[in-house]
Amino acid sequence: MSASGEELVLGDDGGSMIAPFEVRDLLAALHGERMLESIDVQLAELCVRRGEIGEEALAVALATALTSRARREGHSALALDQLARQARSAVALVIAAVEEAGGPVPDTLPSGDEGWWRDVLGRSRIVGDGASTLPLVLRDGLLQFRRYFDAEQRIARHVQRLVQVSARTGGDAFSIITGGPGTGKTTQVAKLLVDLSVARPGLRVALAAPTGKAAARLTDSIRQRLDAIEKETGTRAPFPGEARTLHRLLGYQPQHDTFRFNATDPLDDDLVIVDEASMVDVLLLDALLRALKPGARLMLVGDHNQLASVDAGDVLGALCRSALADGEGTPLRKSVEWLQHSWRFEKHPAIGTLAAAILGGDADAVLRSCADSTASETQLRPPAPNTDALVEPIVPNLERCLAATTPGELLDALDAFRILAPEREGRLGVSGINAAVERWLSKRGHSVKDHWYHGRPVLVTANDYTTGVFNGDIGVVWRDDESGRAMVHFRANDGTIRGLAPTRLPACETAWAMTVHKSQGSEFDDVMVVVPDYDSRVMSRELLYTAATRARRGVTLVGSHAAIRSAVGRTTGRMSGLEARMLEAKGGVPMQGTRGGANDNVGA
């Protein structure tokens, strides 16, 4: 069979047949097997049409589609060894599908080792080394779409320039504060603001975060810390103003998918502080750096061990790993402040012990922590035989919800617990758990037929600046006894409670249970974390750490020893070219593609 995809030699009985097998056939087959999504197919077809012809069109199309798939999964690049492995799986899927359909089986499809792919892509008309304008870039063992390569290259150069400025002037043009929950990150930011108010009065400061909820929490936290510092020292720093989402700060223009503020029209702020920076993706950080005016400072604040951004990239993790690789005393390493001691877990040290064991990849220590009879904060329950059984441990919490006499009491009762699951769907996914809770409520005589039933917890999934509710906010439905009218009540940053008509809300969903990703930035007294006994696509060490650290008082893991061991042993490190670009910008030798993980919690 020709690798061109024009003709393939097929045969299963000693004879041979000639059957056409083109790029579209390969991509359609993988789309049918759900290995590729429509966007992957479209990008591959587009790239091949732009210039790829001849015998290697199939290979280049497959490489492009798999790079698109990697981007959807959060990677900004695809390493050649991973490409080779995934291509072999793709070929096996295609052959199996053809056999099942009773068709002639292609005996040759694009598949080979890492070296073979390097040669094929090196000859491609649409793959360059970064010095041209071709749509794909192959460099340092990584295949990337040009958009991400360029963004990572700009980030690296900009950060290295800021670091060099800091080294020359003794300042901190670029800085990172990283640490787990309760390590005092916000306190450090507040102290900086106080110091700056004395040293540089009139300094323009912008507070920002990736999501509306994170921005609201940052606003409240900074205000509280400044108040506390004033009481302790008598020094009052001016409040920098309400924190905004990064998109709002940069003036996102959705109709053009661009930002108002950019290199040509920069922000007027002298210092930009970004909280929850682990949730910032490659393209967004690139946009922010380009929008900084000359001489402006940037501070990133977050926990580099948490789950990375939903979109492609792991910029906070990559920058922290680059700082560690630079070594002690280097400008980049000195730009990072590593906070270790968790003040939050002083009263509940078992949670801190559990979190450290998860990060260290020590499954035995995780299981010991949960088995320790003296540490009621951490527990392990066996796998639930069905979804309904997951409800049993939280029945006391649900009864407190039913007993609430005011929206405030109901919000307090809900804030005391949450079930966290790795996935939305699936046997033990969020939708199934929410349905199980509603079945329990129904058996107790609590009507759940109406979508806006009394007591329903709702999670907002979109920002709405008109109503002042944001993605991640949690409210409760409360029906007036006399009128029966339903209102959704939220607790504001100042502790007050306000109600909104359901019709005024943006998109929202039931939140008896929620995904771990959606829980980022939230805290609950107690959390129950479902660890599936099946091969979950997203279950990992990072996810388990993020889930466990949402708890203020207690963590219960629900799963088998084998499932816990599997989760602790699996890292979802993002493949990224940023570390290689950082080394290049510094003047070093580019490294191979890097894959960060939660075990990178050193240097702190």
C-alpha positions as CSV (number, residue, x, y, z in Angstrom):
1,M,0.0,0.0,0.0
2,S,1.2,3.4,-0.8
3,A,1.6,5.8,2.1
4,S,0.0,8.4,-0.1
5,G,-3.4,7.2,0.8
6,E,-4.3,7.0,-2.8
7,E,-4.1,3.2,-3.0
8,L,-3.5,0.6,-0.3
9,V,-2.6,-3.1,-1.0
10,L,-5.1,-5.1,1.0
11,G,-5.4,-8.9,1.4
12,D,-6.4,-11.6,3.8
13,D,-6.2,-14.8,1.9
14,G,-2.9,-14.8,0.1
15,G,-4.3,-12.8,-2.7
16,S,-4.3,-9.0,-3.0
17,M,-6.8,-6.3,-3.6
18,I,-6.3,-2.6,-4.3
19,A,-8.6,-0.2,-2.4
20,P,-8.5,3.5,-2.0
21,F,-7.7,4.8,1.5
22,E,-7.4,8.6,1.6
23,V,-6.8,11.2,4.4
24,R,-10.5,11.7,4.8
25,D,-11.0,7.9,5.2
26,L,-8.4,7.7,8.0
27,L,-9.7,10.7,9.8
28,A,-13.3,9.6,9.4
29,A,-12.5,6.2,10.8
30,L,-10.8,7.7,13.9
31,H,-13.7,10.1,14.4
32,G,-16.1,7.2,14.2
33,E,-14.1,5.4,16.9
34,R,-14.2,8.6,19.1
35,M,-10.4,8.9,19.1
36,L,-10.8,12.3,17.3
37,E,-13.3,15.1,17.6
38,S,-14.7,17.1,14.7
39,I,-12.2,19.9,15.4
40,D,-9.3,17.6,15.1
41,V,-10.5,16.3,11.8
42,Q,-11.1,19.8,10.4
43,L,-7.7,21.1,11.4
44,A,-5.9,18.1,9.9
45,E,-7.8,18.4,6.6
46,L,-7.2,22.1,6.5
47,C,-3.5,21.8,7.1
48,V,-3.1,19.0,4.5
49,R,-5.0,21.0,2.0
50,R,-2.6,24.0,2.6
51,G,0.3,22.2,1.2
52,E,0.8,18.5,2.0
53,I,0.8,16.2,-1.0
54,G,2.3,13.0,-2.0
55,E,3.0,9.8,-0.1
56,E,3.2,11.2,3.4
57,A,-0.1,13.1,3.5
58,L,-1.7,10.4,5.6
59,A,1.1,10.6,8.2
60,V,1.1,14.4,8.4
61,A,-2.7,14.5,8.7
62,L,-2.6,12.0,11.5
63,A,0.1,13.9,13.3
64,T,-1.9,17.1,13.0
65,A,-5.1,15.5,14.3
66,L,-3.3,14.0,17.2
67,T,-1.7,17.3,18.1
68,S,-5.1,18.9,18.0
69,R,-6.3,16.1,20.3
70,A,-3.4,16.8,22.7
71,R,-4.4,20.5,22.8
72,R,-7.9,19.7,23.7
73,E,-6.6,17.6,26.6
74,G,-4.6,20.6,27.9
75,H,-1.2,20.0,26.3
76,S,0.4,22.8,24.4
77,A,2.6,20.3,22.5
78,L,2.8,16.7,21.6
79,A,6.1,14.8,22.1
80,L,7.3,12.6,19.3
81,D,7.5,9.5,21.4
82,Q,3.8,10.1,22.4
83,L,2.9,10.7,18.8
84,A,4.4,7.4,17.8
85,R,2.6,5.6,20.6
86,Q,-0.8,7.2,19.8
87,A,-0.3,6.7,16.1
88,R,0.1,2.9,16.7
89,S,-3.1,2.9,18.7
90,A,-4.9,4.9,16.0
91,V,-3.8,2.4,13.3
92,A,-4.9,-0.5,15.4
93,L,-8.3,1.1,15.9
94,V,-8.7,1.7,12.1
95,I,-7.7,-1.9,11.3
96,A,-10.2,-3.3,13.9
97,A,-13.0,-1.1,12.6
98,V,-12.4,-2.1,9.0
99,E,-12.3,-5.8,10.0
100,E,-15.5,-5.5,11.9
101,A,-17.2,-3.9,8.9
102,G,-16.0,-6.8,6.8
103,G,-13.9,-4.6,4.5
104,P,-10.5,-5.1,3.1
105,V,-7.9,-4.4,5.8
106,P,-5.1,-1.9,4.9
107,D,-1.7,-3.6,5.5
108,T,0.2,-0.3,5.8
109,L,-0.8,2.8,7.6
110,P,1.3,5.7,9.0
111,S,3.1,4.2,11.9
112,G,6.7,4.1,13.1
113,D,9.0,4.9,15.9
114,E,10.0,8.4,17.1
115,G,12.8,8.6,14.5
116,W,10.5,7.7,11.7
117,W,8.1,10.5,12.6
118,R,10.9,13.0,12.9
119,D,12.0,12.2,9.4
120,V,8.5,12.3,7.9
121,L,7.6,15.6,9.6
122,G,10.9,17.0,8.8
123,R,10.1,16.6,5.1
124,S,6.6,18.0,5.4
125,R,5.6,21.2,3.6
126,I,3.5,22.4,6.5
127,V,5.9,21.7,9.4
128,G,8.8,24.1,10.2
129,D,11.3,24.6,12.9
130,G,9.9,27.8,14.3
131,A,11.8,30.2,12.0
132,S,9.1,30.1,9.3
133,T,5.4,30.8,9.1
134,L,4.3,27.2,8.6
135,P,1.3,26.1,10.6
136,L,3.1,23.4,12.6
137,V,6.4,23.6,14.5
138,L,8.7,20.6,15.2
139,R,11.4,21.6,17.7
140,D,13.1,19.9,20.6
141,G,11.2,16.7,20.1
142,L,7.8,18.5,20.3
143,L,5.1,19.0,17.6
144,Q,3.0,22.2,18.2
145,F,0.6,24.4,16.4
146,R,2.4,27.7,15.6
147,R,0.1,29.7,17.8
148,Y,1.2,27.9,20.9
149,F,4.9,27.8,19.9
150,D,4.9,31.5,19.3
151,A,3.0,32.2,22.6
152,E,5.4,30.1,24.7
153,Q,8.4,31.7,23.0
154,R,7.0,35.2,23.7
155,I,6.2,34.3,27.3
156,A,9.8,32.9,27.8
157,R,11.4,36.0,26.3
158,H,9.2,38.4,28.3
159,V,9.7,36.7,31.6
160,Q,13.5,36.4,31.1
161,R,13.6,40.1,30.3
162,L,11.7,41.0,33.4
163,V,13.9,38.7,35.5
164,Q,17.0,40.3,34.1
165,V,15.6,43.8,34.9
166,S,15.0,42.6,38.5
167,A,18.6,41.3,38.7
168,R,20.0,44.6,37.4
169,T,17.9,46.9,39.6
170,G,17.5,44.8,42.6
171,G,13.7,45.0,42.1
172,D,11.0,42.4,41.4
173,A,9.7,43.2,38.0
174,F,8.5,39.6,37.8
175,S,7.6,37.4,40.8
176,I,5.7,34.3,41.8
177,I,4.2,33.4,45.2
178,T,3.4,29.7,45.3
179,G,2.1,27.5,48.1
180,G,-0.7,25.2,49.1
181,P,-3.9,26.3,50.8
182,G,-3.5,28.3,53.9
183,T,0.2,29.0,53.5
184,G,-0.3,32.8,53.5
185,K,-0.2,33.8,49.9
186,T,-2.8,36.5,50.2
187,T,-1.2,37.8,53.4
188,Q,2.1,38.2,51.4
189,V,0.3,40.1,48.7
190,A,-1.4,42.4,51.3
191,K,2.0,43.1,53.0
192,L,3.4,44.0,49.6
193,L,0.6,46.5,49.0
194,V,1.3,48.1,52.4
195,D,5.0,48.4,51.7
196,L,4.3,49.8,48.2
197,S,1.9,52.4,49.6
198,V,4.7,53.8,51.6
199,A,7.5,53.4,49.1
200,R,5.6,54.4,46.0
201,P,2.4,56.3,46.8
202,G,0.1,56.6,43.8
203,L,1.2,53.3,42.3
204,R,-1.6,51.9,40.0
205,V,-2.3,48.3,41.0
206,A,-4.7,45.9,39.2
207,L,-6.0,42.7,40.9
208,A,-7.0,39.9,38.6
209,A,-7.9,36.2,38.5
210,P,-8.9,33.7,35.8
211,T,-12.6,33.4,36.9
212,G,-15.2,35.6,38.3
213,K,-15.5,33.7,41.6
214,A,-11.7,33.7,42.1
215,A,-11.7,37.5,41.4
216,A,-14.5,38.0,44.0
217,R,-12.6,35.9,46.6
218,L,-9.4,37.8,45.9
219,T,-11.2,41.1,46.5
220,D,-12.6,40.0,49.8
221,S,-9.4,38.4,51.0
222,I,-7.3,41.4,50.2
223,R,-9.7,43.7,51.9
224,Q,-9.7,41.5,55.0
225,R,-5.9,41.2,55.1
226,L,-5.4,45.0,54.7
227,D,-7.9,45.6,57.6
228,A,-6.0,43.1,59.8
229,I,-2.6,44.7,59.0
230,E,-4.0,48.1,59.8
231,K,-5.1,46.9,63.2
232,E,-1.7,45.3,63.9
233,T,0.6,48.1,62.6
234,G,-1.6,51.2,62.2
235,T,-0.5,51.4,58.5
236,R,-3.3,51.5,56.0
237,A,-2.7,50.8,52.3
238,P,-5.2,52.1,49.8
239,F,-7.4,49.3,48.5
240,P,-6.5,48.7,44.9
241,G,-10.1,48.3,43.8
242,E,-12.2,45.3,42.9
243,A,-10.4,42.4,41.3
244,R,-11.4,41.6,37.8
245,T,-11.2,38.5,35.6
246,L,-8.3,38.6,33.2
247,H,-10.6,38.7,30.3
248,R,-12.3,41.8,31.7
249,L,-9.0,43.4,32.7
250,L,-7.7,43.0,29.1
251,G,-10.9,44.0,27.5
252,Y,-11.8,40.8,25.7
253,Q,-13.7,41.4,22.5
254,P,-15.5,38.1,21.7
255,Q,-16.7,39.1,18.3
256,H,-13.1,39.3,17.1
257,D,-11.5,36.9,19.7
258,T,-9.1,39.7,20.6
259,F,-8.2,42.0,23.5
260,R,-8.6,45.7,23.6
261,F,-5.3,46.1,25.6
262,N,-2.2,44.8,23.9
263,A,1.3,45.8,22.9
264,T,0.0,48.7,20.9
265,D,-2.5,49.9,23.5
266,P,-1.1,48.7,26.9
267,L,-2.7,48.7,30.3
268,D,-2.0,51.7,32.4
269,D,-1.3,49.7,35.6
270,D,2.1,49.7,37.2
271,L,1.6,46.4,38.9
272,V,-0.7,43.5,38.0
273,I,-1.3,40.8,40.6
274,V,-2.9,37.5,39.3
275,D,-4.4,35.1,41.8
276,E,-5.2,31.4,41.1
277,A,-2.4,31.6,38.5
278,S,-2.4,27.8,38.1
279,M,-5.7,28.2,36.1
280,V,-4.1,30.6,33.6
281,D,-3.5,29.0,30.2
282,V,-0.7,29.8,27.7
283,L,-2.6,32.1,25.4
284,L,-4.0,34.1,28.2
285,L,-0.7,34.7,29.9
286,D,0.8,35.6,26.6
287,A,-1.9,38.2,26.1
288,L,-1.4,39.6,29.6
289,L,2.4,40.0,29.2
290,R,2.0,41.7,25.8
291,A,-0.5,44.1,27.4
292,L,1.9,45.2,30.2
293,K,3.3,48.7,29.7
294,P,7.1,49.2,29.7
295,G,8.3,49.1,33.3
296,A,5.2,47.4,34.7
297,R,5.5,44.6,37.2
298,L,3.7,41.2,37.2
299,M,3.1,39.0,40.2
300,L,1.6,35.5,39.8
301,V,0.0,33.9,42.9
302,G,-1.1,30.3,43.1
303,D,-0.5,26.7,44.0
304,H,1.6,25.1,41.2
305,N,0.7,21.6,42.5
306,Q,-3.0,22.1,41.7
307,L,-4.8,21.1,38.6
308,A,-3.6,23.1,35.6
309,S,-5.8,25.3,33.4
310,V,-8.7,23.9,31.5
311,D,-7.3,25.3,28.3
312,A,-3.9,24.3,27.0
313,G,-0.8,24.9,29.0
314,D,0.6,24.7,32.5
315,V,2.3,28.0,32.8
316,L,2.6,28.4,36.5
317,G,4.0,24.8,36.9
318,A,6.4,25.3,34.0
319,L,7.7,28.6,35.3
320,C,8.2,27.0,38.8
321,R,10.0,24.0,37.3
322,S,12.2,26.3,35.2
323,A,13.1,28.2,38.4
324,L,14.0,25.0,40.1
325,A,16.1,23.9,37.1
326,D,18.0,27.2,37.2
327,G,19.2,26.4,40.7
328,E,19.8,28.4,43.9
329,G,20.8,32.0,43.6
330,T,19.8,32.4,40.0
331,P,17.6,35.4,39.0
332,L,14.6,33.3,38.1
333,R,14.8,31.1,41.2
334,K,15.1,34.2,43.4
335,S,11.9,35.5,41.7
336,V,9.8,32.7,43.2
337,E,8.7,32.7,46.9
338,W,7.9,29.1,48.0
339,L,5.5,28.9,50.9
340,Q,5.3,25.6,52.8
341,H,3.7,26.0,56.2
342,S,-0.1,25.7,56.1
343,W,-1.7,27.7,58.8
344,R,-5.1,26.3,57.8
345,F,-4.1,22.7,58.6
346,E,-2.6,23.5,62.0
347,K,-5.9,22.6,63.7
348,H,-6.4,19.6,61.4
349,P,-2.9,18.3,60.6
350,A,-4.1,15.0,59.2
351,I,-5.4,16.8,56.1
352,G,-1.9,18.4,55.6
353,T,-0.3,14.9,56.1
354,L,-2.7,13.4,53.5
355,A,-2.0,16.2,51.0
356,A,1.8,15.8,51.4
357,A,1.5,12.1,50.9
358,I,-0.5,12.6,47.7
359,L,2.0,15.1,46.3
360,G,4.9,12.8,47.2
361,G,3.3,9.9,45.3
362,D,3.3,7.8,48.4
363,A,0.2,5.6,48.2
364,D,1.1,3.7,51.4
365,A,1.3,6.9,53.3
366,V,-2.0,8.0,51.9
367,L,-3.7,4.8,53.0
368,R,-2.0,5.0,56.5
369,S,-3.2,8.5,56.9
370,C,-6.8,7.5,56.2
371,A,-6.5,4.4,58.4
372,D,-5.1,6.3,61.4
373,S,-7.8,6.0,64.1
374,T,-6.5,9.0,65.9
375,A,-7.0,11.2,62.8
376,S,-10.7,11.6,62.4
377,E,-10.1,14.3,59.7
378,T,-9.1,11.7,57.1
379,Q,-11.0,8.6,56.4
380,L,-11.3,5.9,53.8
381,R,-14.6,4.2,52.9
382,P,-14.8,1.1,50.6
383,P,-16.2,1.5,47.1
384,A,-19.9,2.2,47.1
385,P,-21.9,-0.7,45.5
386,N,-24.1,1.8,43.7
387,T,-24.6,5.5,43.4
388,D,-27.4,5.5,46.0
389,A,-25.0,4.1,48.6
390,L,-22.8,7.2,48.2
391,V,-25.6,9.2,49.8
392,E,-25.6,7.3,53.1
393,P,-22.5,9.1,54.6
394,I,-24.0,12.5,54.0
395,V,-27.5,11.8,55.3
396,P,-26.8,13.9,58.5
397,N,-25.7,16.8,56.3
398,L,-28.8,16.5,54.1
399,E,-31.0,16.4,57.2
400,R,-29.5,19.7,58.4
401,C,-30.3,21.1,54.9
402,L,-33.9,20.0,55.3
403,A,-34.1,21.5,58.7
404,A,-33.0,25.0,57.6
405,T,-35.5,27.7,58.3
406,T,-33.8,30.6,56.4
407,P,-31.7,30.8,53.2
408,G,-28.7,31.7,55.4
409,E,-29.1,28.5,57.4
410,L,-29.4,26.5,54.2
411,L,-26.2,28.1,52.8
412,D,-24.4,27.3,56.0
413,A,-25.5,23.7,55.9
414,L,-24.5,23.3,52.3
415,D,-21.1,25.0,52.9
416,A,-20.4,22.3,55.5
417,F,-20.0,19.5,53.0
418,R,-19.6,18.5,49.3
419,I,-19.2,15.4,47.3
420,L,-16.4,15.8,44.7
421,A,-16.1,13.5,41.7
422,P,-13.5,13.4,38.9
423,E,-16.0,13.4,36.1
424,R,-19.4,14.8,35.2
425,E,-20.8,11.6,33.6
426,G,-20.1,8.0,34.2
427,R,-21.2,5.5,36.8
428,L,-19.9,7.6,39.7
429,G,-20.1,11.0,38.0
430,V,-21.6,14.2,39.2
431,S,-24.9,13.9,37.3
432,G,-25.5,10.4,38.8
433,I,-24.7,11.5,42.3
434,N,-26.9,14.5,42.1
435,A,-29.7,12.3,40.9
436,A,-29.1,9.9,43.8
437,V,-29.4,12.7,46.3
438,E,-32.7,13.8,44.7
439,R,-34.0,10.2,44.9
440,W,-33.2,10.3,48.6
441,L,-35.0,13.6,49.0
442,S,-38.0,12.3,47.2
443,K,-38.2,9.3,49.5
444,R,-38.2,11.7,52.4
445,G,-41.3,13.5,51.0
446,H,-39.3,16.4,49.5
447,S,-40.6,17.3,46.1
448,V,-37.9,17.5,43.4
449,K,-40.2,17.4,40.4
450,D,-39.9,21.2,39.8
451,H,-36.5,22.2,38.3
452,W,-36.3,25.0,40.9
453,Y,-37.3,22.9,43.9
454,H,-36.9,24.2,47.4
455,G,-33.5,23.7,48.8
456,R,-31.8,22.9,45.5
457,P,-28.1,24.0,45.5
458,V,-27.1,25.6,42.2
459,L,-23.6,26.1,40.7
460,V,-23.3,29.0,38.3
461,T,-21.3,28.1,35.2
462,A,-21.0,31.5,33.5
463,N,-20.1,35.0,34.5
464,D,-22.8,37.6,34.6
465,Y,-21.6,41.1,35.5
466,T,-25.1,42.5,35.4
467,T,-26.4,40.4,38.3
468,G,-23.0,40.1,39.9
469,V,-22.9,36.3,40.0
470,F,-19.9,34.4,38.5
471,N,-18.8,31.1,37.3
472,G,-18.3,28.9,40.4
473,D,-20.7,30.8,42.7
474,I,-23.0,28.5,44.7
475,G,-26.6,29.5,45.7
476,V,-29.7,27.9,47.0
477,V,-33.3,27.9,45.9
478,W,-35.7,29.1,48.5
479,R,-39.5,29.1,48.0
480,D,-41.6,31.4,50.0
481,D,-44.1,29.5,52.1
482,E,-47.0,31.8,51.2
483,S,-46.5,32.7,47.6
484,G,-44.5,29.7,46.6
485,R,-42.2,32.0,44.6
486,A,-38.7,30.6,44.1
487,M,-35.6,32.8,44.5
488,V,-32.0,31.8,44.3
489,H,-30.0,33.1,47.2
490,F,-26.2,33.8,47.2
491,R,-23.9,35.0,50.0
492,A,-22.0,38.1,49.0
493,N,-18.4,38.8,50.0
494,D,-19.5,41.0,52.9
495,G,-21.6,38.1,54.3
496,T,-25.0,39.6,53.3
497,I,-27.4,37.3,51.4
498,R,-29.3,38.4,48.3
499,G,-31.9,36.7,46.2
500,L,-32.3,36.6,42.4
501,A,-35.1,35.3,40.3
502,P,-34.2,32.1,38.5
503,T,-34.9,33.8,35.2
504,R,-32.1,36.3,35.8
505,L,-29.4,33.7,36.4
506,P,-26.9,32.7,33.8
507,A,-26.3,29.0,33.1
508,C,-26.2,26.9,36.2
509,E,-26.5,23.3,37.4
510,T,-27.4,21.2,40.5
511,A,-24.5,21.1,43.0
512,W,-25.1,18.4,45.6
513,A,-22.0,17.0,44.0
514,M,-19.5,18.8,41.7
515,T,-16.4,18.0,39.7
516,V,-13.0,18.6,41.3
517,H,-12.3,21.1,38.5
518,K,-15.3,23.1,39.4
519,S,-14.4,23.1,43.1
520,Q,-11.1,24.9,42.5
521,G,-11.1,28.1,44.5
522,S,-13.9,26.8,46.9
523,E,-13.6,25.5,50.4
524,F,-16.0,23.3,52.5
525,D,-15.8,22.0,56.0
526,D,-15.9,18.4,54.9
527,V,-15.5,16.8,51.5
528,M,-16.1,13.3,50.3
529,V,-14.0,12.4,47.3
530,V,-15.1,9.6,44.9
531,V,-12.2,7.6,43.6
532,P,-13.7,5.3,40.8
533,D,-12.6,1.7,40.6
534,Y,-12.7,1.9,36.8
535,D,-10.1,3.6,34.6
536,S,-11.2,7.2,34.8
537,R,-9.8,9.4,32.1
538,V,-9.0,12.3,34.5
539,M,-8.3,10.7,37.9
540,S,-4.8,11.6,38.9
541,R,-2.5,12.7,41.7
542,E,-3.1,16.3,40.9
543,L,-6.8,15.9,41.0
544,L,-6.8,14.0,44.3
545,Y,-4.6,16.6,45.9
546,T,-6.9,19.4,44.7
547,A,-9.9,17.6,46.0
548,A,-8.4,16.8,49.4
549,T,-7.3,20.4,49.9
550,R,-10.8,21.8,49.4
551,A,-11.6,20.6,53.0
552,R,-11.2,22.8,56.0
553,R,-12.0,20.1,58.6
554,G,-12.3,16.6,57.1
555,V,-11.7,14.5,54.0
556,T,-13.3,11.1,53.2
557,L,-11.9,9.1,50.3
558,V,-14.4,6.6,48.8
559,G,-12.7,3.9,46.8
560,S,-10.6,0.7,46.9
561,H,-7.0,0.5,47.9
562,A,-6.2,-0.3,44.3
563,A,-8.1,2.7,43.1
564,I,-6.3,5.0,45.6
565,R,-2.9,3.6,44.5
566,S,-3.8,4.1,40.9
567,A,-4.8,7.7,41.4
568,V,-1.7,8.6,43.5
569,G,0.6,6.9,41.0
570,R,-0.8,8.7,37.9
571,T,0.3,12.2,37.1
572,T,-1.4,14.2,34.4
573,G,1.6,16.4,33.7
574,R,1.0,18.7,30.7
575,M,3.3,18.4,27.8
576,S,4.7,21.8,27.2
577,G,7.4,23.6,25.3
578,L,7.6,26.5,27.7
579,E,10.5,25.1,29.7
580,A,12.5,24.6,26.6
581,R,11.7,28.1,25.4
582,M,12.7,29.5,28.9
583,L,16.1,27.8,28.6
584,E,16.5,29.1,25.0
585,A,15.6,32.7,26.1
586,K,18.2,32.4,28.9
587,G,20.8,31.3,26.4
588,G,21.0,27.7,27.3
589,V,20.7,24.5,25.3
590,P,17.1,23.6,24.5
591,M,15.8,20.5,26.4
592,Q,13.5,17.9,25.1
593,G,9.8,18.3,25.7
594,T,8.9,18.4,29.3
595,R,6.0,16.9,31.1
596,G,5.3,18.5,34.5
597,G,3.5,16.7,37.3
598,A,2.4,17.0,40.9
599,N,5.6,15.4,42.1
600,D,7.4,18.6,41.2
601,N,6.8,20.0,44.7
602,V,10.4,20.5,45.5
603,G,12.3,23.6,46.3
604,A,9.6,24.9,48.5
